[in-house]
Amino acid sequence: MRAVLTCFRLWLLAACLLAVAAGSGQAAKLAVILMPSDLEAVSYDGTELSLEKIFAACEPAARQGHAVPLYVCREALLALLKFEELQSFPPSAVKEYGDPVDSAWRDWARAKAEAGDPFFQKVVGYFTWNGIVEEQDLAATAEWFRKSAAGGYQRGEWLLGKLYMSGSGVERDAAQAVAHFRKAAQAGCLDAVDDLGAAYSNGWGVEPDPAEAARLFRRAAEGGHRWSMFQLAAAFANGAGVATNHVEALKWYRGAAALGCAPAQRAVAWYYRFGKVVGQDDREAVKWYRSAADAGDAEAQATLGFLYERGRGVARDSKQAVAWYRKAADQGHAGAQSNLGWCYREGSGVRRDYGKAVALFRAAAEQGHARAMTHLGYCYENGRGVKRDYRTAREWYVKAADLGDETAPCNLGLVYEYGRGVKRDYAEAAAWYEKAVALDQETAAARLGRLHFYGRGVPVDYARALDLLSKGVQYGIETWVIGEIHARGGHGVKRNDAEAVKWYRKSVEEYGYSEAMFSLGTMYNDGRGVPRNTETAVYWYKRAAARSGQAAMKLARMYQGGRGVDRDLAEAARWFRQAAGRGHRRAQRPLKKMAEDRVVEAQFQLADLYYEGARRVVRKDREAALYWYGQAAEQGHPIAALFVELLPW
């Protein structure tokens, strides 16, 4: 790092001397030699110059206001000597690595200031303001800036205004700040013109006047002030004090961007990303976002991470997404913290770590980031990285919903629909789903559509259900419900069997939904919407029976009565047993009746049901199981006899 600083100083000194030569019309060759100590002499055209002579040589150029010399002297030499704000060479680096120039420059500048020079009075004011070469003393800063202003130096006047605006070293007084800005602006200080525009834009010390603000921003922008270019562009983009004009806005954003204004670079990127004024171009957007991100703009870094995550304008790269999210998150960007937390939660581009995810979600949520609140609520609801706590989850969801996050109301609807930490309340669930639907939340639309289909918490309304389901996500259950609505008809919808079959097929073919298989079997069995075909009906019932007790029960009745198939009581018994195992509560009674009628397979299947038990149908009963296995064995059922001998009783 020290080598980098040395090269940096060498370049700055060279630039300063070149600028001085250009300002005085000299075309002499330049040779700059950096000695072991920055306090040693350097050689310029064969003449040795001390740093004091260099300072003195630069001073007239700076005072004349020539563009290049002033820029070099103010932003380069004086930045090197640590009395101007410097974006690319932060004071923290000076503090860490030290600078042998500081004390020499400080003493020389202070002598000038105490002799009454307003330019250097401003310089010494910087010393005490930034606390770089002297201890920070804001009261002293205000006094030095006051002296500089009284001496007629415009930037001293402007800086005194900034102290009054922020209340640094003086009592905060926006009106007084505006007065100093105005005086400095009249003297030609573009920074003051910009701050005066900001005052009119925000109503700081004056009545808000967007038109006056825009006029001032234009004045400074036309003078090359990059931040005013940005502010003027924003005024055109938002119609603040001027007519909305995105062509003009983009022009000024480009101007500011070319001068290195990161927010302006980000704005140009936005125009390309969304195709406003210019053609939509994700690659061009990425280029501008990268420029702003490389300059440290947190918003651009977060957006660049998002583009890498989605593969927009760049190849999808979850690791790059994480890297950019992290840069922005380290600056406290709430959106990046939330997105980085999501990456940790899902293991996208980084090893899954629920603890880190929760910490990032919490950091963003505490800044008021609504989506992070929802993510944090999800972690509490599901016990990811924290102990499961439905109450805390609900609290975070409510906070997120109040801030307008579209997923939070849907999550709250689920909380009430399934009774997670609260008493199940379909009406409350429907109310939250309605709020989410108003925010175009597709999952909520599907959920609310289903509630209207079943009449849970809301009236049965097939027309409303169809409307919601057409807007919502459509998976197996949703496509089946649409089919059921067409098959049943009523409640505002005309029955349409062909349409019902179409939706059942979609549910089966795309999602493998078992209820749709059963419904499709019923349509073939009854000849509704398709030609009647019991073989095809049995095919669909058997496919559905792997998951559906209802389908198994239907098959049992068909085999028991010989309806559409050859009568087969043994097969009927097996299907009754499967229906009971799938939770069909009415399956045990006919199975037991068949067993009592001495149907041997029914006795065996009933014994198996008692031995295994079936949730919500029958408890395990080893005594009853042994009895029915014995009955089946007496009738010659080989496996029943084996079970009587071998099973642990």
C-alpha positions as CSV (number, residue, x, y, z in Angstrom):
1,M,0.0,0.0,0.0
2,R,2.8,2.4,0.8
3,A,4.3,1.8,-2.7
4,V,0.9,2.7,-4.2
5,L,0.8,5.9,-2.1
6,T,4.3,6.8,-3.3
7,C,3.3,6.3,-7.0
8,F,0.1,8.3,-6.3
9,R,2.1,11.2,-4.9
10,L,4.5,11.1,-7.9
11,W,1.7,11.4,-10.3
12,L,0.0,14.2,-8.5
13,L,3.2,16.3,-8.2
14,A,3.8,15.7,-11.9
15,A,0.3,16.8,-12.8
16,C,0.6,19.9,-10.7
17,L,3.8,21.0,-12.3
18,L,2.5,20.3,-15.8
19,A,-0.6,22.4,-14.9
20,V,1.5,25.3,-13.7
21,A,3.6,25.1,-16.8
22,A,0.5,25.1,-19.0
23,G,-1.0,28.0,-17.0
24,S,2.1,30.2,-17.6
25,G,2.5,29.2,-21.2
26,Q,5.8,27.4,-20.6
27,A,6.6,24.4,-22.8
28,A,9.7,23.3,-21.0
29,K,10.5,19.6,-20.5
30,L,9.4,18.3,-17.1
31,A,11.3,15.9,-14.9
32,V,10.0,15.1,-11.5
33,I,12.1,13.1,-9.0
34,L,10.5,11.9,-5.8
35,M,13.2,12.0,-3.2
36,P,13.3,9.6,-0.2
37,S,11.4,12.2,1.8
38,D,8.5,14.1,0.4
39,L,10.1,17.2,2.1
40,E,13.1,17.0,-0.2
41,A,13.5,19.1,-3.3
42,V,12.3,18.1,-6.8
43,S,13.8,19.0,-10.1
44,Y,11.8,21.1,-12.6
45,D,13.5,22.1,-15.9
46,G,16.9,21.7,-14.2
47,T,15.9,24.0,-11.3
48,E,15.4,22.6,-7.9
49,L,12.2,23.5,-6.2
50,S,11.2,23.0,-2.6
51,L,7.6,22.0,-1.8
52,E,7.1,25.5,-0.5
53,K,8.1,26.9,-3.9
54,I,5.7,24.4,-5.6
55,F,2.9,25.6,-3.3
56,A,3.7,29.2,-4.1
57,A,3.8,28.4,-7.8
58,C,0.4,26.7,-7.7
59,E,-1.3,29.3,-5.6
60,P,-1.7,32.0,-8.4
61,A,-3.1,29.4,-10.8
62,A,-5.6,28.4,-8.2
63,R,-6.6,31.9,-7.5
64,Q,-7.0,32.7,-11.2
65,G,-9.7,30.1,-11.5
66,H,-8.3,28.5,-14.7
67,A,-10.1,25.2,-15.2
68,V,-7.2,22.8,-15.5
69,P,-4.8,24.4,-13.0
70,L,-7.5,25.0,-10.5
71,Y,-8.7,21.4,-10.8
72,V,-5.2,20.0,-10.4
73,C,-4.3,22.3,-7.6
74,R,-7.5,21.9,-5.7
75,E,-8.2,18.2,-6.3
76,A,-4.7,16.9,-6.7
77,L,-2.0,18.8,-4.9
78,L,-4.2,20.1,-2.1
79,A,-5.8,16.6,-1.8
80,L,-2.4,15.1,-1.5
81,L,-1.7,17.6,1.3
82,K,-5.0,16.5,3.0
83,F,-7.0,19.7,3.3
84,E,-9.6,19.0,0.7
85,E,-12.2,16.2,0.7
86,L,-10.9,13.4,-1.4
87,Q,-13.1,10.5,-2.7
88,S,-10.3,8.3,-4.2
89,F,-7.8,8.8,-1.3
90,P,-9.9,8.7,1.9
91,P,-8.6,10.3,5.2
92,S,-8.6,6.9,6.8
93,A,-5.7,5.9,4.6
94,V,-3.8,9.0,5.6
95,K,-4.5,8.2,9.3
96,E,-3.3,4.6,8.8
97,Y,-0.2,5.1,6.7
98,G,0.8,8.6,7.8
99,D,2.1,11.4,5.6
100,P,5.4,13.3,6.2
101,V,4.0,16.3,4.3
102,D,1.3,17.0,6.8
103,S,3.2,19.0,9.4
104,A,5.1,21.1,6.8
105,W,2.0,21.9,4.9
106,R,0.0,22.6,8.1
107,D,2.6,25.0,9.4
108,W,3.0,26.8,6.1
109,A,-0.7,27.1,5.5
110,R,-1.4,28.2,9.1
111,A,1.2,31.0,8.8
112,K,-0.6,32.2,5.7
113,A,-4.0,32.1,7.4
114,E,-2.8,33.9,10.5
115,A,-1.4,36.6,8.2
116,G,-4.9,37.2,6.9
117,D,-5.1,35.2,3.7
118,P,-8.7,34.1,3.2
119,F,-7.8,31.3,0.9
120,F,-5.6,29.6,3.6
121,Q,-8.0,30.5,6.3
122,K,-10.4,28.2,4.5
123,V,-7.6,25.6,4.3
124,V,-6.9,25.7,8.0
125,G,-10.6,25.5,8.6
126,Y,-10.5,22.2,6.7
127,F,-7.7,21.0,9.0
128,T,-9.8,21.4,12.1
129,W,-13.0,20.2,10.4
130,N,-11.7,16.9,9.1
131,G,-9.3,16.3,12.0
132,I,-6.6,15.1,9.6
133,V,-3.5,17.0,10.5
134,E,-5.0,18.6,13.6
135,E,-7.5,17.5,16.2
136,Q,-11.1,18.1,15.1
137,D,-12.4,21.4,16.5
138,L,-15.7,22.4,14.8
139,A,-15.9,25.7,16.7
140,A,-12.4,26.6,15.4
141,T,-13.6,25.5,11.9
142,A,-16.5,27.9,12.0
143,E,-14.2,30.7,13.1
144,W,-11.7,30.1,10.3
145,F,-14.5,29.8,7.6
146,R,-16.0,33.0,9.0
147,K,-12.7,34.8,8.6
148,S,-12.3,33.4,5.1
149,A,-15.8,34.6,4.2
150,A,-15.2,38.0,5.7
151,G,-12.0,38.2,3.5
152,G,-14.2,37.7,0.4
153,Y,-13.2,34.1,-0.4
154,Q,-16.3,32.5,-2.0
155,R,-15.6,29.0,-0.9
156,G,-15.1,30.1,2.7
157,E,-18.5,31.7,2.4
158,W,-20.0,28.5,1.0
159,L,-18.4,26.3,3.7
160,L,-19.6,28.5,6.4
161,G,-23.1,28.0,5.0
162,K,-22.6,24.2,5.2
163,L,-21.7,24.5,8.9
164,Y,-24.9,26.4,9.5
165,M,-27.0,23.9,7.5
166,S,-25.6,20.9,9.5
167,G,-25.2,22.6,12.8
168,S,-21.5,21.8,13.0
169,G,-19.6,24.2,15.3
170,V,-22.5,26.6,15.2
171,E,-26.2,26.5,16.1
172,R,-28.1,25.0,13.2
173,D,-29.7,27.8,11.2
174,A,-31.0,26.9,7.7
175,A,-31.9,30.5,6.9
176,Q,-28.4,31.6,7.8
177,A,-27.0,28.8,5.7
178,V,-29.0,29.9,2.7
179,A,-27.8,33.5,3.1
180,H,-24.2,32.3,2.9
181,F,-24.9,30.0,0.0
182,R,-26.6,32.9,-1.8
183,K,-23.6,35.2,-1.3
184,A,-21.1,32.6,-2.4
185,A,-23.3,31.7,-5.4
186,Q,-23.3,35.4,-6.4
187,A,-19.6,35.3,-6.3
188,G,-19.5,32.3,-8.7
189,C,-19.1,29.4,-6.4
190,L,-20.8,26.5,-8.2
191,D,-20.9,24.3,-5.0
192,A,-22.9,27.1,-3.4
193,V,-25.2,27.4,-6.3
194,D,-25.8,23.6,-6.0
195,D,-26.5,23.8,-2.3
196,L,-28.8,26.8,-2.8
197,G,-30.7,24.7,-5.3
198,A,-31.0,21.9,-2.8
199,A,-32.3,24.4,-0.2
200,Y,-35.1,25.4,-2.6
201,S,-35.8,21.8,-3.6
202,N,-36.2,20.7,0.0
203,G,-37.5,23.8,1.7
204,W,-34.4,24.3,3.9
205,G,-34.4,27.8,5.2
206,V,-36.6,29.0,2.3
207,E,-40.1,28.2,1.0
208,P,-39.9,25.1,-1.3
209,D,-39.6,26.3,-4.9
210,P,-38.9,23.5,-7.4
211,A,-38.8,25.8,-10.3
212,E,-36.1,28.0,-8.6
213,A,-34.3,24.9,-7.6
214,A,-34.2,23.6,-11.2
215,R,-33.0,27.0,-12.4
216,L,-30.1,27.0,-9.9
217,F,-29.2,23.4,-10.7
218,R,-29.1,24.3,-14.4
219,R,-26.9,27.3,-13.7
220,A,-24.4,25.1,-11.9
221,A,-24.7,22.2,-14.3
222,E,-23.9,24.4,-17.3
223,G,-20.8,25.4,-15.4
224,G,-19.7,21.8,-15.2
225,H,-20.9,21.0,-11.7
226,R,-21.5,17.2,-11.8
227,W,-23.8,17.0,-8.8
228,S,-26.0,19.8,-10.2
229,M,-26.1,17.9,-13.5
230,F,-27.4,14.9,-11.6
231,Q,-30.0,17.1,-9.7
232,L,-31.2,18.7,-12.9
233,A,-31.5,15.4,-14.5
234,A,-33.6,14.2,-11.6
235,A,-35.8,17.3,-11.9
236,F,-36.5,16.4,-15.5
237,A,-37.1,12.8,-14.7
238,N,-39.6,13.6,-12.0
239,G,-41.1,16.8,-13.3
240,A,-39.9,18.8,-10.3
241,G,-39.9,22.5,-11.3
242,V,-39.7,21.6,-15.0
243,A,-41.9,19.6,-17.4
244,T,-41.1,15.9,-17.3
245,N,-38.7,15.2,-20.1
246,H,-36.7,11.9,-20.0
247,V,-34.7,12.8,-23.1
248,E,-33.4,15.9,-21.3
249,A,-33.0,13.9,-18.1
250,L,-30.8,11.2,-19.7
251,K,-28.7,13.9,-21.4
252,W,-27.8,15.5,-18.0
253,Y,-27.4,12.1,-16.3
254,R,-24.9,11.2,-19.1
255,G,-23.1,14.5,-18.5
256,A,-22.8,13.8,-14.8
257,A,-21.9,10.2,-15.4
258,A,-19.0,11.2,-17.7
259,L,-17.6,13.2,-14.8
260,G,-17.6,10.2,-12.5
261,C,-20.9,10.8,-10.6
262,A,-21.8,7.3,-9.5
263,P,-25.5,8.0,-8.9
264,A,-25.7,9.4,-12.4
265,Q,-24.0,6.3,-13.8
266,R,-26.6,4.3,-12.0
267,A,-29.4,6.4,-13.4
268,V,-28.1,5.9,-17.0
269,A,-28.0,2.2,-16.3
270,W,-31.6,2.3,-15.2
271,Y,-32.7,3.8,-18.5
272,Y,-31.0,1.0,-20.4
273,R,-32.3,-1.7,-18.0
274,F,-35.9,-0.7,-18.5
275,G,-35.7,0.7,-22.0
276,K,-36.8,4.2,-21.2
277,V,-36.0,6.7,-24.0
278,V,-33.2,4.3,-25.3
279,G,-33.7,0.7,-26.4
280,Q,-33.8,-1.9,-23.6
281,D,-30.2,-3.2,-23.3
282,D,-29.3,-5.3,-20.2
283,R,-25.6,-5.4,-21.3
284,E,-25.3,-1.7,-21.5
285,A,-27.1,-1.4,-18.2
286,V,-24.6,-3.8,-16.6
287,K,-21.7,-1.6,-18.0
288,W,-23.0,1.5,-16.3
289,Y,-24.0,-0.3,-13.1
290,R,-20.5,-1.7,-12.9
291,S,-19.0,1.8,-13.3
292,A,-21.0,3.0,-10.4
293,A,-20.5,-0.1,-8.4
294,D,-16.7,0.1,-8.8
295,A,-16.9,3.7,-7.5
296,G,-18.5,2.3,-4.3
297,D,-22.1,3.1,-5.0
298,A,-24.0,0.6,-2.8
299,E,-27.3,0.8,-4.7
300,A,-25.4,-0.1,-8.0
301,Q,-23.6,-2.9,-6.2
302,A,-26.8,-4.4,-5.0
303,T,-28.4,-4.1,-8.4
304,L,-25.4,-5.7,-10.1
305,G,-25.7,-8.6,-7.6
306,F,-29.3,-9.0,-8.6
307,L,-28.5,-9.0,-12.3
308,Y,-25.8,-11.7,-11.8
309,E,-28.4,-13.7,-9.8
310,R,-30.9,-13.5,-12.6
311,G,-28.5,-13.7,-15.5
312,R,-29.6,-10.3,-16.9
313,G,-27.0,-8.7,-19.2
314,V,-24.4,-11.1,-17.8
315,A,-24.1,-14.9,-17.5
316,R,-25.9,-16.1,-14.4
317,D,-23.4,-16.4,-11.6
318,S,-24.6,-16.9,-8.1
319,K,-21.1,-16.4,-6.6
320,Q,-20.7,-13.1,-8.3
321,A,-24.2,-12.1,-7.1
322,V,-23.1,-12.9,-3.5
323,A,-19.8,-10.9,-4.0
324,W,-21.7,-7.8,-5.1
325,Y,-24.4,-8.2,-2.5
326,R,-21.8,-8.5,0.2
327,K,-20.0,-5.2,-1.0
328,A,-23.3,-3.4,-0.7
329,A,-24.4,-5.1,2.5
330,D,-21.1,-4.1,4.1
331,Q,-22.1,-0.5,3.5
332,G,-25.3,-1.1,5.3
333,H,-27.5,-1.4,2.2
334,A,-30.7,-3.0,3.5
335,G,-31.8,-4.5,0.2
336,A,-28.4,-6.1,-0.3
337,Q,-28.5,-7.4,3.2
338,S,-31.8,-9.0,2.6
339,N,-30.8,-10.5,-0.7
340,L,-27.5,-11.8,0.8
341,G,-29.5,-13.3,3.6
342,W,-31.7,-15.1,1.1
343,C,-28.5,-16.5,-0.6
344,Y,-27.4,-17.9,2.8
345,R,-30.8,-19.3,3.5
346,E,-31.1,-21.1,0.1
347,G,-27.4,-21.9,-0.3
348,S,-27.2,-19.9,-3.5
349,G,-23.6,-19.0,-4.4
350,V,-22.6,-19.7,-0.8
351,R,-22.8,-22.5,1.7
352,R,-26.2,-22.6,3.4
353,D,-26.0,-20.9,6.8
354,Y,-29.3,-20.1,8.5
355,G,-27.6,-18.3,11.3
356,K,-26.0,-15.8,8.9
357,A,-29.2,-15.5,7.0
358,V,-31.1,-14.5,10.1
359,A,-28.4,-12.0,11.1
360,L,-28.6,-10.3,7.7
361,F,-32.4,-10.4,7.6
362,R,-32.5,-8.8,11.1
363,A,-30.0,-6.1,10.1
364,A,-32.1,-5.2,7.1
365,A,-35.4,-5.5,9.0
366,E,-34.1,-3.1,11.7
367,Q,-33.6,-0.5,8.9
368,G,-37.2,-0.9,7.9
369,H,-36.8,-3.2,4.9
370,A,-40.1,-4.9,4.4
371,R,-39.0,-7.9,2.5
372,A,-36.3,-8.7,5.0
373,M,-39.0,-8.6,7.7
374,T,-41.0,-11.2,5.8
375,H,-37.9,-13.4,5.4
376,L,-37.2,-13.0,9.1
377,G,-40.8,-14.0,9.9
378,Y,-40.4,-17.1,7.6
379,C,-37.3,-18.1,9.6
380,Y,-39.2,-17.9,12.9
381,E,-42.2,-19.7,11.5
382,N,-40.1,-22.6,10.2
383,G,-37.3,-22.6,12.8
384,R,-34.5,-21.7,10.4
385,G,-31.5,-20.3,12.3
386,V,-33.7,-19.5,15.3
387,K,-36.1,-21.4,17.5
388,R,-39.5,-21.8,15.9
389,D,-41.7,-19.1,17.3
390,Y,-45.1,-18.5,15.5
391,R,-45.9,-15.4,17.5
392,T,-42.7,-13.6,16.6
393,A,-43.1,-14.8,13.0
394,R,-46.6,-13.3,12.9
395,E,-45.3,-10.0,14.4
396,W,-42.7,-9.7,11.6
397,Y,-45.2,-10.5,8.9
398,V,-47.6,-7.8,10.2
399,K,-44.8,-5.2,10.2
400,A,-43.8,-6.2,6.7
401,A,-47.4,-6.1,5.5
402,D,-47.9,-2.6,7.1
403,L,-44.9,-1.5,5.0
404,G,-46.4,-2.9,1.8
405,D,-44.5,-6.1,1.2
406,E,-46.7,-8.1,-1.1
407,T,-45.7,-11.5,0.2
408,A,-46.3,-10.8,3.9
409,P,-50.2,-10.7,3.7
410,C,-50.1,-14.0,1.9
411,N,-47.9,-15.5,4.6
412,L,-50.3,-14.2,7.2
413,G,-53.2,-15.7,5.3
414,L,-51.4,-19.1,5.5
415,V,-50.9,-18.6,9.3
416,Y,-54.6,-18.1,9.9
417,E,-55.7,-20.7,7.3
418,Y,-53.6,-23.5,9.0
419,G,-53.8,-22.1,12.5
420,R,-50.0,-21.7,13.0
421,G,-49.7,-20.2,16.5
422,V,-53.3,-18.9,16.3
423,K,-56.7,-20.4,16.2
424,R,-57.6,-21.4,12.7
425,D,-59.7,-18.6,11.2
426,Y,-60.6,-18.9,7.5
427,A,-62.3,-15.5,7.5
428,E,-59.2,-13.8,8.7
429,A,-57.1,-15.8,6.2
430,A,-59.4,-14.6,3.4
431,A,-59.0,-11.0,4.6
432,W,-55.2,-11.2,4.4
433,Y,-55.4,-13.0,1.0
434,E,-57.6,-10.2,-0.3
435,K,-54.9,-7.7,0.7
436,A,-52.2,-9.7,-1.0
437,V,-54.3,-10.1,-4.2
438,A,-54.6,-6.3,-4.3
439,L,-50.8,-6.3,-4.5
440,D,-50.9,-8.9,-7.5
441,Q,-49.7,-11.7,-5.3
442,E,-50.4,-14.9,-7.4
443,T,-50.1,-17.4,-4.5
444,A,-52.7,-15.4,-2.5
445,A,-55.1,-15.3,-5.6
446,A,-54.9,-19.1,-5.8
447,R,-55.5,-19.5,-2.1
448,L,-58.4,-17.2,-2.0
449,G,-59.9,-18.9,-5.1
450,R,-59.8,-22.2,-3.2
451,L,-61.5,-20.7,-0.2
452,H,-64.3,-19.4,-2.4
453,F,-64.6,-22.9,-4.0
454,Y,-64.9,-24.6,-0.6
455,G,-66.8,-21.8,1.1
456,R,-64.3,-21.4,3.9
457,G,-64.5,-18.1,5.6
458,V,-66.2,-16.6,2.5
459,P,-69.4,-17.5,0.6
460,V,-69.2,-20.3,-2.0
461,D,-68.7,-18.3,-5.3
462,Y,-67.5,-20.3,-8.3
463,A,-67.4,-17.3,-10.6
464,R,-65.1,-15.4,-8.1
465,A,-63.1,-18.6,-7.6
466,L,-62.5,-19.0,-11.4
467,D,-61.5,-15.4,-11.7
468,L,-59.0,-15.6,-8.9
469,L,-57.6,-19.0,-10.0
470,S,-57.0,-17.6,-13.5
471,K,-54.8,-14.9,-12.0
472,G,-53.0,-17.1,-9.5
473,V,-50.4,-19.8,-9.6
474,Q,-51.7,-23.0,-11.1
475,Y,-50.4,-26.3,-9.9
476,G,-52.1,-29.6,-9.4
477,I,-54.8,-28.6,-6.9
478,E,-55.6,-25.3,-8.6
479,T,-56.1,-26.9,-12.1
480,W,-58.2,-29.7,-10.4
481,V,-60.4,-27.1,-8.7
482,I,-61.0,-25.3,-12.0
483,G,-62.1,-28.7,-13.4
484,E,-64.4,-29.3,-10.5
485,I,-66.0,-25.9,-10.8
486,H,-66.8,-26.7,-14.5
487,A,-68.0,-30.2,-13.7
488,R,-70.3,-29.1,-10.8
489,G,-71.6,-25.8,-12.3
490,G,-73.7,-23.4,-10.3
491,H,-72.7,-20.4,-8.1
492,G,-72.4,-18.2,-11.1
493,V,-70.8,-20.8,-13.5
494,K,-72.5,-22.9,-16.1
495,R,-71.7,-26.6,-16.1
496,N,-69.3,-27.7,-18.8
497,D,-68.1,-31.3,-18.8
498,A,-65.7,-31.0,-21.7
499,E,-64.0,-28.1,-20.1
500,A,-63.8,-30.0,-16.8
501,V,-62.1,-33.0,-18.6
502,K,-59.6,-30.6,-20.2
503,W,-58.6,-29.2,-16.8
504,Y,-58.5,-32.6,-15.1
505,R,-56.1,-33.8,-17.9
506,K,-53.9,-30.7,-17.3
507,S,-53.8,-31.4,-13.6
508,V,-52.9,-35.1,-14.2
509,E,-50.4,-34.7,-17.1
510,E,-48.5,-31.7,-15.8
511,Y,-48.7,-32.2,-12.0
512,G,-49.7,-35.9,-11.4
513,Y,-52.5,-34.7,-9.1
514,S,-54.3,-37.8,-7.7
515,E,-57.6,-36.1,-7.1
516,A,-57.7,-35.2,-10.8
517,M,-57.1,-38.8,-11.7
518,F,-60.1,-39.8,-9.6
519,S,-62.2,-37.1,-11.2
520,L,-61.1,-38.1,-14.6
521,G,-62.0,-41.7,-13.8
522,T,-65.5,-40.6,-12.7
523,M,-66.0,-38.7,-16.0
524,Y,-65.2,-41.9,-18.0
525,N,-67.3,-44.0,-15.6
526,D,-70.3,-41.7,-16.1
527,G,-69.7,-40.7,-19.7
528,R,-69.5,-37.0,-19.0
529,G,-67.4,-34.9,-21.4
530,V,-66.0,-38.1,-22.9
531,P,-67.6,-41.4,-24.2
532,R,-68.4,-43.8,-21.3
533,N,-65.6,-46.3,-20.8
534,T,-65.4,-48.3,-17.6
535,E,-62.1,-49.8,-18.4
536,T,-60.6,-46.4,-18.7
537,A,-62.4,-45.4,-15.6
538,V,-60.8,-48.3,-13.7
539,Y,-57.4,-47.4,-15.1
540,W,-57.7,-43.8,-13.7
541,Y,-59.1,-45.0,-10.4
542,K,-56.2,-47.4,-9.9
543,R,-53.7,-44.7,-10.7
544,A,-55.4,-42.4,-8.2
545,A,-55.7,-45.1,-5.5
546,A,-52.0,-45.0,-4.9
547,R,-52.6,-41.8,-3.0
548,S,-56.4,-41.5,-2.7
549,G,-58.5,-43.4,-0.3
550,Q,-61.6,-42.2,-2.2
551,A,-60.4,-43.8,-5.4
552,A,-59.6,-47.1,-3.5
553,M,-63.1,-47.0,-2.0
554,K,-64.6,-46.5,-5.4
555,L,-62.8,-49.5,-6.8
556,A,-63.9,-51.6,-3.8
557,R,-67.5,-50.8,-4.4
558,M,-67.2,-51.5,-8.1
559,Y,-65.7,-55.0,-7.5
560,Q,-68.1,-55.7,-4.7
561,G,-71.1,-55.0,-6.8
562,G,-69.8,-55.9,-10.2
563,R,-70.4,-52.5,-11.6
564,G,-68.3,-52.0,-14.7
565,V,-66.1,-54.9,-13.7
566,D,-66.5,-58.6,-13.0
567,R,-67.7,-59.1,-9.4
568,D,-64.7,-60.1,-7.3
569,L,-65.2,-60.0,-3.5
570,A,-61.5,-60.8,-2.8
571,E,-60.4,-57.9,-4.9
572,A,-63.1,-55.7,-3.3
573,A,-61.7,-56.7,0.2
574,R,-58.2,-55.7,-0.9
575,W,-59.4,-52.3,-2.1
576,F,-61.4,-51.7,1.1
577,R,-58.2,-52.4,3.1
578,Q,-56.3,-49.9,0.9
579,A,-59.0,-47.3,1.3
580,A,-58.9,-47.7,5.1
581,G,-55.1,-47.4,5.0
582,R,-55.5,-44.2,3.1
583,G,-57.7,-42.8,5.8
584,H,-61.1,-43.4,4.3
585,R,-63.3,-43.7,7.4
586,R,-66.2,-45.6,5.7
587,A,-64.0,-48.4,4.5
588,Q,-63.8,-50.5,7.7
589,R,-67.5,-51.2,8.1
590,P,-68.1,-52.9,4.7
591,L,-64.8,-54.8,5.1
592,K,-65.9,-56.1,8.5
593,K,-69.3,-57.0,7.1
594,M,-67.6,-59.1,4.4
595,A,-65.4,-60.7,7.0
596,E,-68.4,-61.6,9.1
597,D,-70.0,-63.1,5.9
598,R,-66.9,-65.4,5.8
599,V,-65.2,-63.9,2.8
600,V,-61.8,-65.3,3.6
601,E,-59.8,-62.4,1.9
602,A,-61.9,-59.9,3.8
603,Q,-61.0,-61.7,7.1
604,F,-57.4,-61.6,6.2
605,Q,-57.5,-57.9,5.2
606,L,-59.5,-56.9,8.3
607,A,-56.9,-58.7,10.5
608,D,-54.1,-56.8,8.7
609,L,-56.0,-53.6,9.3
610,Y,-56.3,-54.3,13.1
611,Y,-52.6,-55.4,13.3
612,E,-51.3,-52.3,11.5
613,G,-53.9,-49.8,12.6
614,A,-55.0,-46.8,10.3
615,R,-54.9,-43.2,11.3
616,R,-58.3,-41.7,11.8
617,V,-59.9,-45.1,11.0
618,V,-59.0,-47.8,13.6
619,R,-56.5,-48.2,16.4
620,K,-54.1,-51.1,16.5
621,D,-55.8,-54.1,18.2
622,R,-53.6,-57.2,18.3
623,E,-56.3,-59.4,19.9
624,A,-58.8,-58.6,17.1
625,A,-56.0,-59.1,14.5
626,L,-55.2,-62.6,15.9
627,Y,-58.9,-63.5,15.9
628,W,-59.4,-62.6,12.2
629,Y,-56.1,-64.1,11.1
630,G,-57.4,-67.2,12.9
631,Q,-60.7,-67.1,11.1
632,A,-59.0,-66.7,7.7
633,A,-56.5,-69.5,8.6
634,E,-59.4,-71.9,9.4
635,Q,-60.7,-71.3,5.9
636,G,-57.3,-72.2,4.4
637,H,-55.7,-68.8,3.9
638,P,-52.0,-69.9,3.8
639,I,-50.5,-66.5,4.7
640,A,-53.0,-66.0,7.6
641,A,-51.9,-69.3,9.1
642,L,-48.3,-68.3,8.8
643,F,-48.9,-65.0,10.5
644,V,-50.7,-66.7,13.4
645,E,-47.6,-68.8,13.9
646,L,-44.8,-66.2,13.3
647,L,-46.1,-62.7,14.3
648,P,-45.2,-61.5,17.8
649,W,-48.4,-61.7,19.8
